Amino acid sequence: MSISALAVVVRRTLPGLILALVAVVMLPGADLGAQEINAAVTGTVRDAQGAAVPGVAVTVMNVGTNLSTDAVTDAHGGFRTSKLQPGRYRVTAALPGFKTYVRDGIALRTAETATLDIQLELGSLEERITVTQTLSEVETNQSTLAQTMENKRVAELPLNGRQVYMLLQQTAGTIFTQIQFGAQGFSGTRAWDVNGSVTIHGSRTGNNEFLIDGAANGGTGGWSYAPPVDAIEEFKVQTASTDASYGRTSGGVVNLRLRSGTNDFHGSGTLFFRGTALDANSIQNITNHISNKGHTYYDGEAMLSGPIRKDRTFFMVGYQGFYEEIPFPATATVPTDLQRQGDFSQTLNGAGQLITIYDPLTTRPDPARPGRFIRDPFPGNKIPASRINPVSAALLQYMPQANASGDITGANNFINSPNLGHYRYNSYLTRIDHVFNERHRISLSNSGNWGSERRSENGLPPGPALRSDNWPTQRKNYLVALDDVVTLGSGTLVNTRVSFNRFDEPHPKEFGSLGSVTLPFATAYQVTDVPWFPHLTLDNYTEEFGRPSRLTRNDIYSAQSSISKTAGRHFLKAGAEFRAYKLTRNDFNESNGRFNFTAGFTQRDPQSGDATSGNSFASFLLGDLDGGNSFVSVNAASVRSYLYYGLFVQDEWKIDTRATLSLGLRWDYQPGVTEKNDRITVGFDSTTPSPLQVPGLALRGGLRFAGVDGDPRSPYTGDWNNLQPRASFSYKVNEHVVARANYGRSYFGTTGGGIEGINQPGFSQNTNVIGSVQTGIPFNTLANPFPNGFLQPVGSSLGAPASRSRTRPSRSPTPTSGRWG
């Protein structure tokens, strides 16, 4: 769509939406509305003849906190109470001339609306008719499109590892696309585990919305924190929400509601154990005589709730911690004892044939084959000690020695069992609820967790040769949310919520730093802040030595406010939402230098390999590098900002006692991503002369960089026409059957999986080793791989010239999802 066409769309659609929002906001006592996590009770009061009874005083009281919400029936006998905290309630209806009606046993759930038909009988107000009955399916707006698990089911359903999000597997239409759960893959069974690989009724993975008490719990379409199970009041999965207060999802909204304190003290404690004594070994391990010994898992949880001041202030605190050791038995391939001495006289291929090692310094043209080359083998198939590269000799001291015979080729000659992975986790959770008066209440929740993982990824034991991105990995999550509900007048409520969430996943490394070790490199071989062991990759051997650190951090700042107003048969609400996402990414991988070795320098023909000559470890001993895959990296860091704005309006119209129609409209705007230091490209200009010129060629085209020569800071503009209609209709066929239909459109969040990302050419730079300039003859070796130093990132200096005309960034359509049911 062109810029002019986009402007037309904005002029036509945005004013109408804003006018609709203003119209609701200007209603007497109206307020602004947040994502709905509270419950509501609505209904009609009639007499014995079925006539509507106006003026009835209806009280809805939370039996745990004694907090009451009052309403008076209108001319049609209708009433509504909103923003009720999920829990157990008692409803009372009273009017002089009629007996007082009391309904007990009502359990309200997250974002649920209960519809009650109350019949009053003539009599004295002091007389009471008490009905104790739970809500039936026809009395709620729940359906297969929104499934709720209350605390009893959350606590009692089998959860292997107490990871509450595993309950997603119990909801219809929800599928984990990452199906491997076990010691060799993502386990998914512990509070430590985070994931976005779940599809909800066909939604796109990594693009669902996960909330805790309405606050965002994850920056990239998954969850970042799993609260202790006993601290959860409800677990709700909405698979086709028609509530316009929800946005930024491909279809699924998963909301956890934390337990609140009541006037009574409640507590619980649990301890879980798993271990080798209770585990069945896998068929693969049994077949290969590999033990599963070493598995130990302890998980302890505790929760306490109660009053600080009865009927006013309540608390809930929770804790979870676990300790786990998981065996990851592994085999690796390391040089044999003879090979470590330069002796390849017993190095065989899979057919049992001797592999001959050739001297690359004898490379010369083959007189019998013009254009080809030949070499001489090392005498006795042994590399003389004088030819072993000094850096190779130094590194060899830190490479593990074989502890098994392996196969005929020497492969899998190192067994590491049980090769334990070490997991530690601690988490706390607090919630405070305070009632100022019957018109004003607030809640404050705060949670945090600290977890760590230490796991070998190359199958080698702890030490310099261990290479793993997860030794250690740390996961730290902090979430704080404040929710404020104010009643301004009869039928008018204000709900405001602010929250902050940080998910911090640093990967510091325990192994890799040289410390007091000195390697005899002639010149600098890496760009790390402190000296590291270099990364070694050898064909047909296990890669060795540490991986430098990296950091992933997601910060989410969120503010939401909503208005709700009862006007006759209509329940109107409108709201606004703002979020700011800051995603930090910094990876120092390969800054310590990656040095790759192949059989190329020790095979018979430097131009063609064969099965009976050449060995990558022999090339390593000589220090002769594969230049094409040996390099040092300077990687671009990024601090990305994604903003999000949302407005919505919704009208729930109770047409009569049987039919309800809900219509809503949501508008989202997500501006283009920016990077804190403008380290991104924003486009490509194909018309301007290229900054790279070759004599005789008129090259054209150049990258455009953020904030340079008048270019914008973002590669794209936001999509202004993200309107999302929502509609639902329900009809009570009889006392046992309710028919429902709905439709909703939603736009994805731009931080979701497969969507967030930036391009940073020019801000990263590899410096490759020049391994050879003459066919088959080594040039720069391991002892001096970068004699001329390192290339530095050019940044934006090679962008398109400033003299060209500027163009506006392109518009990037936001992915959308439409759902009906």
Order of alpha helices (4+ residues) and beta strands (2+ residues): alpha-beta-beta-beta-beta-beta-beta-beta-beta-beta-alpha-beta-beta-beta-beta-beta-beta-beta-alpha-beta-beta-beta-alpha-beta-beta-alpha-beta-beta-beta-beta-beta-beta-beta-beta-beta-alpha-beta-beta-beta-beta-beta-beta-beta-beta-beta-beta-beta-beta-beta-beta
